[in-house]
């Protein structure tokens, strides 16, 4: 039944005097989406973005968002007027069903040695249960995980504890030579799925090592992982005490900041309390003590942010991963202002890391203003990178239906899809040798393939010794012929001579490898093994190249097929043909002066080439309705757009309007988002110049032609 209630019927309004957040609701929004969706409710727009093909979405909302959706003519269904009770009842139903199913499990399944990823608070761990689980892991793997180390004390006297994972835990008490990463969760205490992700990622790593898997063993021997599972113990314990069965909505810490003492609205938002660009403006954080984004009395005023700062400054990690919820996206610096400058190489690194971390779970990525359309300041990633030079990323787990307290049945799936991102970043803090690209070189005879492989140390540490690369060909698909720079070891194997060390984030192209193809129209199957001389660990990749004329003659970087396995590399012209124009910055749609048309449902990239002014030109791109986000970039990299020149969204009911300097002959890239409104939507591009220094491009060309005529 579709329950349509007016806002007045809910009896819930914003406390205008104190700015108190309104009670939470769980709602379902049905198609057709209302116009200006993002202006009515950013949460609703975010939910639709996460499920662009859905006919309805569920999400947590406050009463203000509900009022705006109602007034905007939305077809909205009230699932619960009490968000906490909704979470509690949903969890109770699932847990009861789980117990019923457990009674009918086979004896073998009941006797499994694997401990269930589950706690007593609506399926999630309590603070004490987190400590108990970490102690269990320490007992089970005493040489790989340390006991708890107290790194701080909360406002209410609770220990802020870390654990350390590495081979030989004596490495944990010092700034060791092993590359280090810091993982945090529960910075926001109403996001319990985050701690389940952290615990599960470590469980899988330790279990794999115990089972003798080389990758896990090598990672433990060469990396150090610091774990901060409960970064905000006061807020999390408050939720446990007041909402024992889950669903507590306190986000902030234990500081008294609001007139409503010891409430969900009390406290400092830890993720607005870091020292880089702290209080940059009151859009990305708030000075109101009752606001969910209250930034505190000053930078690092809170013991929780002090603890994270002290860990970073003592152990000097190369990377930090913060788990948050929800959104199914990966965020990275800088998010305090779209104008914030970052060198293209650094931004490209973040885009590449985020892209490869999301290879299996397909999470979106970008800076906050790119991914969700708004800015944040005083937050952890900006501080980590901007102040400490540490690669810092945030991963938002769960979808809008999961919301802040996902149903118990979703705990393990969410945690499982976040194992790879955590393990990837753990690898990336050290040297990480991998296949970066392949291409087909000219000069091969019919039935042959000259293959150029490009290797990359995609890690943050130097690959410090001589290494070699070996390629093995499946005998049914190809044989390896004599190739300069390679030592052929039979028809199916060839190895390079010793390769020099590779600096962090550097690449090298190997000599061309000549292959004799067995048949056409099939896949050429290879395996690539790369390792350091004297090292017992080998990086292995599987390579498949489609043996077709189009692939061999017409392919480029976009022929690399997306796969859920980061160790597999498929290369085919069919993959390029499957890429929809506009879905990637590297394959944009064309735009021109005048009216252009874009999708309302898809995020799209456009390329525009200025033509009118060689000097003093100004270009303007304007949306024709108030449902858009537009960003303009000066260049496009392999993993995303670079050099931001302008940004605008539809906040305040206005049309998105971006004006930027432009020059004839240069290309500019637009990112377009129409908040997933069905149909086609238009934007207009104009070129103008009102400055005394204006120089028209066509006049310059005419002058050149006249000069040529005079000289002939």
N, C-alpha and C positions, 0 to 999 in steps of 0.2 A: 504494500500500500504506500502510495506517495503522500507523505505527511508534509503539508505546506503550512507552516506557522509563521505568523508575522513576528517581527522582532519584539513587539510589545507583548505578545503572548509568552515570550520567554522570561520576561521580567529581568532582563540582563542588559545593562548599559555600562558604558565606561564611566568611571569615577573622574569627572572632569577636574575636581579640585586637586586631587592627589595624583592623577595619572595612573591609577591602579589598573593593572591588566584585568580584563573581564574574564569570567569563568569560561572554561573550555567546552567546546561542542565537537561532536563528530558528525559530519554531514556527508551527503552523497550528492554530487552535482551531475546532472544529466545533460546530454546534448539536446538542443544546440547550445553551444557555449555562448554566454552573453557577450556583447561587444564590450571592449575595454576591460577584458577579464583581469589583466594584471593590475589595472588601476583599482578595480573593485576588491581584489584579493590576490596578493602575491602568492599566498599559499596555494590558492586554487590554480593559478597559472603554473606554478611549479609542479603540482600534481598532474595537470594535463600534459605538461612537457614530459614527465616521466612515462606517461602512457599515451602517446599521441594517436594511437589507433583505437583507443577505448571509446565506448559510448557513454560511460559514466566513470567517475573517479570518486574515491573516498579520501577524506583528509580531516585533520584537526583544524578547527577554526576558533577564533574568538568571536564575541558577539558583534564587534564592529565589522569584521569581515562578513558575518552573516547578514547584518543590516545592509551593507553595500550590495551584496549579491541579490538580496531580496528586492531592494530598490531598483537594481539594474535589470529586473525581469528574469532572473535566473530560475531555471527549473531545479530547485534544490530540495533535497529530502533530509529531514532531521533524523539521524540515527540515534543520537543521544544528546540530551541537554547537559549531561555531566560526563565529561571526558574520562575522568578517573574511573567512574563506575563502569563506563563502557569497556575500558581496558580490563578491569577486574572480572567482569562477567564474561568477556570473550575468552580470557585466560582460563577461567573456571570451567567453562564448557569444554574447551580443548583438553584440559588436564583430566577431567572426568572421563572423556572419551579415550584418552591415552591409557588410563588405568584399566578401563574395560578391555581395550585391545591387548594390554600386557597380560591379562589373565588367560588369553587364548594363544599366547606365543608358545612356540615349541621349546622343550627343555634346553635344546642347544642354544637357542637365541637368548633364553633367560640366563644361561650360564656364561655369557660373553664376558671376557675380561675387560673390555672397553668400558670405561666409566662414562655414563651419560652426561652430555653437556646440558645440565639442568640444575636449577636452584629452587628454593622454596618460596620465592617472592614472584608469584605469577610466572614461574618457569625460569626466572633469572636468579643469579647469585645475590645474596645479601653481602654486606661488607665483610662479615665474619666468614662467610662461605668462600669468598674470594681468597682470603688468607688461608683458609683450610685447604683449598685446592692447590694453592701455590706450595704449601707445606707438603702436600701429598706428592707433588711433582719433584720437590727437592729430595724427599725420601726415596723416591723411585729412581731418580737420576742424580745422585749426589755429586758426581764429578762434572756434571754439565749445568746444573742450576744451583745458585747460591741460596742461602736463607735470606730472610727479609733484612733490609737495611733502612733504618729510619733516616729520612732526609729532611723532615720538617714536622711541624705540629700545627694542626688546624686551629682556627679561632676557638673551637670548643674542646681542645685538648686531645684530639684524635691523631694518632700517628699517621704520617704520610710516608708510605713504604715503597721501596723499589726492590726488584730482584734482578739478578744478572744471569745471563745464559751464555756460556762459552765452555770450551774444553779446558779444564783446570781452573777452578773458580778462584784461585789465588790471583788471577788476572783482574778480578772484579774490583779490587780495592784501590786501584791506581789508574792513572792515565796510561794504559798499556799501549804497545806499538800496534796492537790489533785494531783495525778499523772498527769504529763503534757506531751503533744506531740506538736511538731512544724511541720507544713505543709508548704512547699514552692513551688512556681511555677514561671515560667518565669525567672529563673536564666539565661537561654539563651533566648534572646528576639525574636528569630525567631521560637519559639515553642509555639504558642498560644493555642494549644489544652490542654496544661498543666493547664492554669488558668481555663479553662472550667471544667476540671476534679475536681479541688479543689472546685470551687463554687458549682458544682453539688453534690459532696459528702456532703457538709455542708447543702445544700438545703434539701437533702433527710433526713438527720439526724433530722433537725429542723421540717420538715413536719411530719415525723413519730412521733416525740415527741408531736406535736400539735394534732395529731390524737389519742394520748393516748397509743401508743405502749410501753409496759413495757421496752423492751431492750433500746430503744432510751431515754426514761425518766431516766432510771437508769444510762446510760452512762453520760448524762448531769449532774446528781447529784453527780457523783463520779469521773469525769475526767475533765481536763482542756485542751482545744485545742487552740493553738496559730496559727494564719493564716498569712502568708506573701504571698499574691497573686501575687504581682508584685515585684519580688526581684531585677529586673533590669529595673527601669523605664526609664532611658535615652535611652537605646537600643530600648525598646518597643515604646516609643514616636517617636524616629527617624523613625522606620518602619511605624508608622501611618502617620507622616508628609510627608514622601517621597513615600509611597505606600498606599494611603488612602483606596484602595479597597482590601488590603491584599497582601500577597506574599513577604513582605519585608524580606530581608535575612541578616540583621545585627544581629549578634549573641552576640557581646561583649557590654561593657558598654560605657559611654560617654567620657572616657579619650582619649586625643589626643596622639596617639602612632605611627601613620603611616604617611609616606610622603604624602599620599593622604588624606588630612584633611577632617573631617566630612563626611567620607564615610562608606560604609558597612565594610571596612577592618580596620577602626580605633577602638581602644578600647582594654580593658583587658578582657580576658576570666575569668569571676568570678569563674568558677569552676576549675581554675588552680591557684587560688590566696590564698587558705587557707594555714594555717601555718604548718600543719603536712606533712613532707617530701616534702615541697615546693622546687621546682627546683631540685628534686632528680636526674633527668637526663633530657636530651633534646629529649627523645623519647616520654615521656608522657606529655610533655609541651614544650613550645618554648620560646626562648629569642628574637624572631623576632617580632617587634611591629606590623607588618602587618599580621602575622599568625593568623589563627582562634583560636589557642591555646596559644596565648601570655599570659604569666603568670604574667606580671606586674613588677614593679621595686623592689618589695619585698613582703614578706608574709604580708597579710592583708593591702596592700597599698591602697585598694579601699574601699570607703564608704559602698558598698553593702556587702562585706565580713565582714567588721567591724560591721555592723548592725546585721548580723546573729550571729557573735561571741558574741556580747553584749547581745542579747536575750537569748542565750544558757547559758551564765554565770550568768545572772540575775535570770532566771526562772528554771534553772536546769531541763530541760525536760528529761524524760526517753527514748524518741525515737524521731527521726526526719524522715520525709518522704519528699524527694525531687522529684517533677515531672519533667521529661524531655521527649523529643521526638527525634527520633522515634525508634522503635525496638521491641516492645512487649516483654520486658524482665525486670527482677528485678535484680539490681546489689547491692553488699554489699562489705565491706572491706575484705582484703586489696587489692588494685588494683595498687599500685605503683610499685610492684615487686612480681613476683611469689614466690620468696624466703621468703617473709615476713611471719613471724611465727605468728600463732594464736592457742591458746589452742583448743583441739578437742571439748571441751564442748561449747566454744564460737562459733566456726565455725558451729557446729551442731545446735546451736540455730538459727543462721542466715539462715542456710539451711531449718530448720523447719519453721521459720517465712515466708520465701519466698515461700516455697512449699504451705503453707496454705493460704497465700495471693493470690496465683495464682490458687486456687482450682477451680474457675469458669472460669477465662479468659485463663487459660493454658499458661501463659507467661513462657518463659524460665527464668533461674536464674543462678547466679554465680558471681564470681569476674570478673572484666573487661577482664582480660587475658583469663579466661575460657569461657566467653560468646561471646566475639567479637574478641578475639585473640590478643589484644594489651593492653599495660599498660597505666595508667594515674597517674599523681602526682599533689600534691597541691589541690586535689579535696575534696569535702565536706564530703563524707562518711568516707574517711580515717581520716580526721581531727576530725569528730564527735566522732568516736570510739577511734582512736589512741591518741588524745589529751584530750578529755573531758569525755571519758567513756560512751558516749551516743549511744544507738543502732541507727544506721543510715543506711537508705536504699534509693536507687533511683529506680524509676519505669519509664521505657521508654515506652511511649504510642504511639500507631499507628503503622501501617505496612509500608512497602516500598512504596506502592501505595499511602497511605495517605501522606507520606513524612512529611515535616516540616509544611505545611499549608494544612491540610486535607480538602477535599470538605465539604461544609456545611452539607450535608446529613450524614456525618460520625461524626459530633460533638457530638451528643447525644449518639450514640452507643459507641463511645470511652469513653465518660464520664461515661456512665452507667456501663461498665465493670470494671471501676476503683473505684466504690463506695465500694465494699466489701473490697479490700485491705486497703483502708483508714479507714474504720470502724473496721476492724480486728486489725490494729495497735493501734487504739484508745482504744480498749478493752485490748490489750496486755500490755499497760503501767501500768495497775493496776493488781489486781489479776484476773485470768481468769481460772476458773475451768472447765475442759472438760474431756470427755472420751478420753483416750490416746490409749488404746489397750484392746483387749479381747482375751481370750484363753479358750480352753476346758480342764478341769482337768479330770484325771482318777478317777475311783471308782464309776461311775454311773452305775446303772442297765439298762437293755434293756428298751428303751422307756423313758429314763431319760437323762438329760444333766446337768453336773456340770460346771457352767460358772464362770470364774474369770474375773472380770472387774478391769482395772487399771485406776485410776483417776490421772489427772495431773493438777497442777497449772502452766499453760503455760504462765502466765503473769510475768511481771517484778517487781511486788510488792507482798509482802507476803499475803497469804490468812489468815488473822489474827485472826479468831475466830473458835469456834467449828462449825462443819457443819455435815449434814447428806445427805445420798444418798438414793433415793427411786426408785424402779423398778416396772413398771406396765406391765403386760403381757396381750396381746390381748387374750380374752377367746377362740377364735377359734384356736389358735396356741399352747398355753402352759398354764399350771397352775403352781403356785409357791408352792413348798413343804417346809416343815420345814428345815431350814438351819441355822447352827451355825453362830452366829454373825449377823443374820438378824431377824427382828421382822415381822412375816407374818401377814398381815392384810386382811384376806380373801384369796380366791384362786388366785386373780389377782394382789396382791400388797405386796411388802415387803420393809422394810426400815432398813438401818444399824443403829446400835447404834451410839452415837455421835463420830464423827471422830475428831482427833486432827488438829490443824492448819497446813497449808501447806506452807512451804517457797516458795519463787519465784523459778520457773523452777524446782520444785520437783514433785515426783510421789509417789503414794501409791497403793498397790494392796488390793482390798477389799476381804473379806472372800468369799469362793466359794458359789455360789447360785445354789440351786438344782431346776431344772425345770422338770415338767411332760409334755412330748410332746404329742400333740393331734394326729397328723398324720405325716407320713413320706413324703418326696419329696416336702414339702412346706416350706415357710419361717416362722421362729419363730419371731414374732413381739413384740418388747418391747419398752417402753419409759423410759428414765432415767431422773430423776429430782434431781439436786444437788443445795443446797443453804446453806447459813450461818444461823445459828439459830438467830431468831429475825430480819432477813432481809426479805424484802417483794419481793425480786427478786430471781427467780429460773432459773438456767441454765438447759435447756431441750435439750436432744438428742434423736433421733429416731434410734433404733437398729433393724437390720434385720439379722438373721442368717439362712443360708440355711440348712434345715433339711435333710442332706444327709450323707451317711457313709463317703465319702471322706472328707467332711467338718469337721465332728466331730472327725475323726481319723487322718487326714493327714495335717491339716492346721497349718500355722504359720502367721507371721506378713504380708506376701505378699498376704494373702487371704483377706485383707481389700480392698474392691472395691473402685476405685476412683469415687467420685460423685461431682457434681457441688454445692452441699449443704453441708457446713461444719458442720451442726448440724445433719447430717444423717450418719449413720455408717452401711454399708453393709459388710457382712462377708461370703465368699463363696469360695470353692475350684475352682469353675469355673473361678473366678477372677484371681487366681494364674495361671491357665492354659492359660489365655488370655494374660498374660504378656510375651512379646517377649524377649527371652534371649538376653542380651546385652544392653537392653534399660535402665536398672537401674544398679547402682553400686552393689545393693544387689542381683542381678541375672545376673552376668557377663558371657560372653562366656569364654571358656578355651583357653589359649595360651601356646605355648611351644617353646623350643629352635629350631631355624630354621625358615622356612617361615610360616607365618600365613596370613589368608585372612580376609578382612573386607569389609563392605559395603562402597560405595562411597556416598550414599544418606543419610544414617542414622548416627547419633551420636551413638557410641557404647562403651561399657565397656568390658574389658577383665581382666581375672585373670591369673597370671603366678606364678608358684611355682618354686623357685630356687632349684637346686639339687646338684651342683658340689662342692661348697666351703663353709666350715664352718667358715672360717676366711679369710679376704682379698679379697673376691670375688667382681667383678665388672660386672654388667649387662648392656647391651646396647640394645636399641630398635631403629630401623632405618626404616624410610619409604622408599619405593622403587621408589617413584615419588615425585615431588615437589608440592603437593597439600594437605598437611596435617598439622594438629595440634595434637600433642601428649603430654599428661600429665601423669605423673607416681605418684602414691600415695601409702602410706604404709598401709593404712587401709580403710575400707569402713564402713560408718555409716548408720543409717536408712534412712537418707534423702540425702545422697550424699557421695562423696569421701573425705577422711581426710588425713592429714599428707602428703603434697605434697613433692615429692622427686626430681622432674625434670619436665621441660617444654621446648618445642621447637615448632616453627612453620616454615612455608616455606618462610618467609621473605627473600628477596634477592636472590630468585631462588634456594636456597639450599634445600636439603632433611631434613625433621625433624629428629633429632638425639639426643637421650637422654641417658646419661650414669649415673648410680647411684650405690651406694654400695648395695650389696645384700648378703644374707646369706642362705645357704641350709636349706630347711624346711620351710622357711617363704614365705608367699604369697604377691604379689604385684599387684596393680590394675592399668590398663592403660585406659585412656580416649582417644578415637580415633575420629577424624573428618577429612573427606577427601574432604571438601568443596563441597559436594553434586554433585560430578562427578559420572555419572551412571557407573554401572559395579562393579566388585570386584577388590579390591586393596590389595596389600600385604605389610607386614612389617616383618622385620627379628629380631629375638632375639638372642643375644649371651651372653655366660657366659665366663669370663676369669679372670686371676689373674697374675699380673706381679710383685707383691711385695714379698719381702723376707719372709713375714709372712704368705704366702699362706698355707692353710690346706685343702686338698681335702676331701670331705665328704665320698667318697667310701673308702679311706685309713683308715679313722677313723672307719668305719664300719668293715673293715677287721681286724683292730687291736682288736676291741671288740670281734670278733668271735674267734681270736687266743687266747685271754685271757680266754675266756670261755672254749676252748678245754683244755688249760693247767690246769684249775682248776677242771676238771672232771676226 
